[in-house]
């Protein structure tokens, strides 16, 4: 069952979220039913994530990880092996795959590890100092500041001079 969601009301009332809405609409259009290889996405802390892919039958040399333009692509290709008829049943999938993950702004790949048929990719959001919120001090004094001279007194001094 597939439902279409209309983002037009949100597009009209927000500024700067075009990329997010485009991504959501594109994801809805290209929904894949192929769940190979299976994966988990874990949130380890506020700004740290880990993607774990189950890639049984692959070696680290058979897998390529590419991060480009807020997109992480994990692909695997097994070298051609001749099946000499020795397998009675072949249940471990070794077909080529490609998984794409859309990364938010400032999310960087930290490292990747391979252990017991699981590929783990560590991600971390690192917001540049210039992009972090900062408090802006307000200069000047308030018009009804009790500690300072009143506005009428200052005007009277100017006219007397």
C-alpha positions as CSV (number, residue, x, y, z in Angstrom):
1,X,0.0,0.0,0.0
2,X,1.5,3.3,-1.1
3,X,0.2,6.7,-0.1
4,X,1.2,10.0,-1.7
5,X,1.7,12.8,0.6
6,X,1.4,16.4,-0.7
7,X,4.1,18.7,0.6
8,X,2.7,21.8,-1.1
9,X,1.3,23.4,2.1
10,X,4.7,22.9,3.8
11,X,6.6,24.3,0.9
12,X,4.4,27.5,1.0
13,X,5.1,28.1,4.7
14,X,8.8,27.3,5.0
15,X,11.9,28.8,3.6
16,X,15.1,26.8,2.8
17,X,13.6,23.3,3.1
18,X,13.3,22.7,-0.6
19,X,16.1,20.1,-0.6
20,X,14.4,18.1,2.2
21,X,11.0,18.1,0.4
22,X,12.7,17.1,-2.9
23,X,14.5,14.2,-1.0
24,X,11.2,13.0,0.6
25,X,9.4,13.1,-2.7
26,X,12.2,11.3,-4.6
27,X,12.3,8.6,-1.9
28,X,8.6,8.0,-2.2
29,X,8.9,7.7,-6.0
30,X,11.9,5.3,-5.9
31,X,10.8,3.0,-3.1
32,X,12.8,-0.2,-3.4
33,X,11.5,-3.6,-2.5
34,X,14.9,-5.2,-2.6
35,X,16.1,-5.5,1.0
36,X,19.6,-6.8,0.1
37,X,21.8,-6.5,2.0
38,X,19.9,-6.0,5.2
39,X,21.1,-3.1,7.4
40,X,20.6,-1.3,10.7
41,X,21.0,2.4,11.4
42,X,21.9,3.1,15.1
43,X,22.0,6.4,16.9
44,X,24.8,6.2,19.3
45,X,24.7,9.8,20.7
46,X,23.3,13.2,19.8
47,X,25.7,13.5,16.8
48,X,27.0,10.0,16.2
49,X,25.4,7.3,14.1
50,X,26.4,3.8,12.9
51,X,25.3,1.9,9.8
52,X,25.7,-1.8,10.0
53,X,25.3,-3.9,6.8
54,X,25.1,-7.7,6.8
55,X,27.5,-8.6,3.9
56,X,28.1,-12.3,4.5
57,X,30.2,-13.9,1.8
58,X,32.0,-10.7,0.9
59,X,35.6,-9.8,1.8
60,X,36.6,-6.2,2.5
61,X,38.3,-6.0,-0.9
62,X,34.9,-6.7,-2.6
63,X,33.2,-3.7,-1.0
64,X,33.5,0.0,-2.0
65,X,32.3,2.9,0.2
66,X,32.0,6.3,-1.4
67,X,30.8,9.5,0.3
68,X,30.0,12.4,-2.1
69,X,27.6,15.3,-2.0
70,X,25.7,14.3,1.2
71,X,25.2,10.7,-0.2
72,X,26.9,7.6,1.0
73,X,27.1,4.7,-1.4
74,X,28.1,1.2,-0.4
75,X,28.5,-1.3,-3.2
76,X,29.7,-4.8,-3.3
77,X,30.8,-7.0,-6.2
78,X,32.1,-10.5,-5.9
79,X,34.7,-11.7,-8.4
80,X,33.3,-14.3,-10.7
81,X,33.8,-17.8,-9.3
82,X,33.1,-20.9,-11.3
83,X,30.5,-23.2,-9.9
84,X,31.8,-26.6,-10.6
85,X,28.6,-28.2,-9.5
86,X,30.0,-28.8,-6.0
87,X,27.1,-26.8,-4.3
88,X,24.0,-28.8,-3.6
89,X,22.3,-25.7,-2.2
90,X,23.6,-22.1,-2.3
91,X,21.7,-19.9,0.2
92,X,24.3,-17.3,1.0
93,X,23.6,-14.5,-1.4
94,X,26.7,-13.2,-3.2
95,X,25.0,-11.1,-5.8
96,X,26.3,-7.6,-6.5
97,X,24.6,-4.8,-4.5
98,X,24.5,-1.1,-4.1
99,X,23.0,0.7,-1.1
100,X,22.6,4.5,-1.0
101,X,22.1,6.5,2.2
102,X,21.3,10.2,2.1
103,X,23.3,12.1,4.7
104,X,22.3,15.3,6.4
105,X,24.4,18.4,6.1
106,X,27.6,18.2,8.1
107,X,27.4,14.4,8.6
108,X,30.9,12.9,7.8
109,X,32.0,9.3,7.6
110,X,34.5,8.7,10.4
111,X,35.6,5.1,9.6
112,X,34.5,1.7,8.5
113,X,35.2,-1.7,9.9
114,X,34.5,-5.2,8.8
115,X,34.1,-8.0,11.3
116,X,32.3,-11.4,11.2
117,X,30.4,-10.5,7.9
118,X,29.2,-7.2,9.3
119,X,30.3,-3.9,7.7
120,X,30.1,-1.0,10.2
121,X,30.3,2.6,9.1
122,X,30.6,5.2,11.8
123,X,29.2,8.7,11.0
124,X,29.4,11.9,13.0
125,X,27.7,15.3,12.6
126,X,30.3,18.0,12.9
127,X,28.8,21.5,12.7
128,X,31.4,24.2,11.8
129,X,31.9,26.9,14.4
130,X,30.6,29.5,12.1
131,X,27.3,27.6,11.7
132,X,26.7,27.1,15.5
133,X,24.2,29.4,17.2
134,X,25.8,32.3,19.0
135,X,24.3,34.8,21.4
136,X,24.2,38.4,20.1
137,X,24.7,41.1,22.7
138,X,22.4,44.2,22.4
139,X,24.3,47.5,22.6
140,X,22.7,50.7,23.9
141,X,20.5,51.6,26.7
142,X,16.8,51.3,27.1
143,X,14.6,54.5,26.9
144,X,13.1,53.9,30.3
145,X,16.4,53.0,32.0
146,X,16.0,54.3,35.6
147,X,19.8,54.5,36.2
148,X,20.5,56.9,33.3
149,X,19.4,60.4,32.5
150,X,15.9,60.9,31.2
151,X,15.3,61.7,27.6
152,X,13.6,65.0,28.5
153,X,16.6,66.1,30.6
154,X,19.0,65.4,27.7
155,X,16.8,67.4,25.3
156,X,16.7,70.3,27.7
157,X,20.5,70.3,28.0
158,X,20.9,70.4,24.2
159,X,18.5,73.3,23.8
160,X,20.1,75.3,26.6
161,X,23.6,75.0,25.1
